[in-house]
Amino acid sequence: MALELFEETIGVQFKDKTLLKQALTHRSYLNENRTLRLEHNERLEFLGDAVLELSVTDYLYKQFPDKPEGDLTALRSALVNAVTLADVAHHLRVNDYLLLSKGEAKDVGRARQYILANTFEAIIGAIYLDQGFEKADEFIVRFVLSRTEEIVREGLWIDAKSKFQEKAQERLGITPSYKKLKEVGPDHDKHFTVGVFLGEDLISEGTGKSKQDAEQEAARKGLQLKNWL
């Protein structure tokens, strides 16, 4: 694996290359290669998630001194959700370096999106362990927080559920409902698919690591489909 090229892409030269390799190793790969003395990336993902949340929270608190807690929480959610992180990972060509099982490698749909998002968090965890919070924070500022202006401009941080309900009641006299359509993954890594309905009509679907996140994504897509933004 030509990790030097990836290090150039992300602007981080690792002191301990095994940390980066671990960050790019999915559990499924080790299930097919049991003789390898390598760990998968789930512990790094756990650590990276916490580092990411602190970095983004600190930035938003300082950048938007007049915004209330609710708005800051919504902005943070828009920056750290699976869609945003997977998009950043795709931009950094993480797919080219991921170690996956043959089965997982064939799946390029939503499951891959979550793998990319989780891997991106694992990379943050690896940077933190290798070079500390400051370097990890620089990485997050460069690749995640640089999207803040776009997210604010396009209203991606707005409480989509409240907005969708407001518009549905105002224009159609209907209160939307949400139903869980699918739940996959082990207990520590659940992914939900939720549909938003107007009456019996399914308007849109959303996915997330929690039902709440999935509902927000479904409502956001519904707002776009209905031209209610």
N, C-alpha and C positions, 0 to 999 in steps of 0.2 A: 504494500500500500504506500503510494507516494505522498506521505504526510507533509513533506516539505512544501509541496504545492498548495496544500490546504492551509498550512501555516501562513504562507504568503497572502492567501486570499483573505484570511481573517485578521491579519496583522499581528499575530502572536507567535513568538518563537518559544516553544515549550522547553523547559529544562528537563522535565521527565516526560519523554515521548509516550511512555506506557499509559499515562493518564489520558492523553488525547486518544490513543487507540481504544482504551476502555470506553471513553465517551461515545465512540462511534460503533460500539459493539452491542447489537441487540441480543436479548436473551435467546431468541430463536436460532441465531447463528451458533451459539455454544451447544444447543441441543443437538445440532447436526455435526458438531466438531468437538466431541467430549474430551478428546485427548489434549486439547489446547490448554495451556496454563494461562488463562485470561479470564477476567471478570466481565460481566455484562454491565450496562450503564445505569441501572436503576438507582443505585445508591448515589451516584453522581447527579442524576436527575433530581432526586430529592433535595440534595444540597443546592444545586443550581436554581431550583424553583424559589428557595428562600432568599438567595442572593439577589435574584432578579426582582423579587417583590420589594426588598429593601431599597435597591437602587432606584427603581421606578417611583416608589413612594417618596423617597427623599427628593428626587428631581421635581416631581409634580408639586410637592409641598412648597418648594422654594420658587418654582416657576409661576405658580398661580396663587399668590397670597390672598386673593379676594374670593376664591372659589370655596364653597362650603364642603364639608366632609363627603356628602353624598355625591357631588359632582366629581370630586377627586377619586372616589372609589370607582365610579363609572368609567372615568378616563383610564385609570389603571387597568381595569378589566379589559378595556378595548386594546390596550397595549400588550397585555400578557396572555391573551386568549390563544387557543390552539391555531386559529386561522392566521393571526398575525405572525406568530412564531414560526409556523410552517412556511409561510410566505418568505420570511427572512431566511430560513434554512434553505429553501429552494433557491433563493437569490445567491446564496453562498455556495451552492452546488454540493450541499451535504450529501445528496443522493449518490454522488460519484464515489464517496468514501465510506458509506454505510456498510457494515458487515451484517447481512441478513441471511436467514435461511432461504433456500430456493423457493419455498412457497410464499414467504413474505415478500421476496423480491419481485414476484409476479403481480402482486397487488399494488396498484398505483392509485387506488381510490381514497376514500375517507380514512381507512385504516393507515395508509401511508402518511396521510396528513398528521395524524396523531403521533406516529413514530418520529416524523421529522420534528414536530414541536417538542417532544420529549427529549430527542437527541440534542436539540439546541440548548435546552436547559442543562443537559448533562455536560455539554461543552463549557457552559458558564461555570458549572461546578468544578470542572477540571482546571479551568483558568484560575479560579479562586484558590484551589489547593496548590497549584504550581507557582502562582505569583501574587496571591493576595487579593484583597477586596478592591484596591485601587485599579489594578489592571482589569479585573472583571468588570468594574464599573465603567471604565473607558470603553470596553468592548460593547457593553449594553447601550451606552450613550451613542456610540457610532452606528449600531445596527438596529436598535429598537427605538430608542428615544428620538432618533432623527425623524421618526414617523409621526410624532406628536402633532405637528402642525397640520398634516393631512387629515388625521383623525378628528381634530377639532373642526377643521374647515368643512369636512363632509358629514359632521354630526354623528360619527360612528360611536361616540361615547354616550349618546343620549339613552335614557331608560326606554328601550324600544317597546317593552311590554305596556308601560303606561301610555306611551304615545299611540300604540296600535289600538288599545282599548278606547282611548279618547276619540280617535278618528272613526272607529267602527260604530261607536254609540252615536256620535255626532252625525255621520253620513248615512248609516244603515239602521240605526236603532237596535243594534245587536251587540251583546257582550261576548267577546271571543272566549273560547275555551281551549285548554291545552291537554293533549293526551300523549302519554309515553308510547312510542311506536316500537322501540327496540332498546335493549340494554345488553352490552357485550363487555367482556373483559373480566379479569379476576377482581376480587374485592378491593385490592389496593390500587387498581387502575381501571375503574369503570368508565365506560363511555355510553352516553345516552343519546337517543334520537327521539325528538319530540315534535309533534305536529300541532300547528295552531289552526283552529277551526272557527268558521263563522257559520253557526247552525250545524248542518251536516256536511258542509263543504270544507275539505282540507285545502287551506290556502298555501301553506309552505311548511317546510321541515327545517329543523335546526339540530346541530349536534354539539355536545359539550361534555366536560368531565363531571358535571353535575346537571341535574334536571333544570336548575335555575339558569345555568349558562346556555343549555340547549333551548330553553324557552325564549331567552333573549335573542338568540340567533334566529329562531323561527320567526319571531315578531319583527326583527330587523329586515329579514327577507320579505315578509308580508308587506311591510311599509313600502319597500322598493317595488314589489309587484303591483301594488295598488296605487302607486304614485302618490303616497300620502306623506312623503318626507318633506 
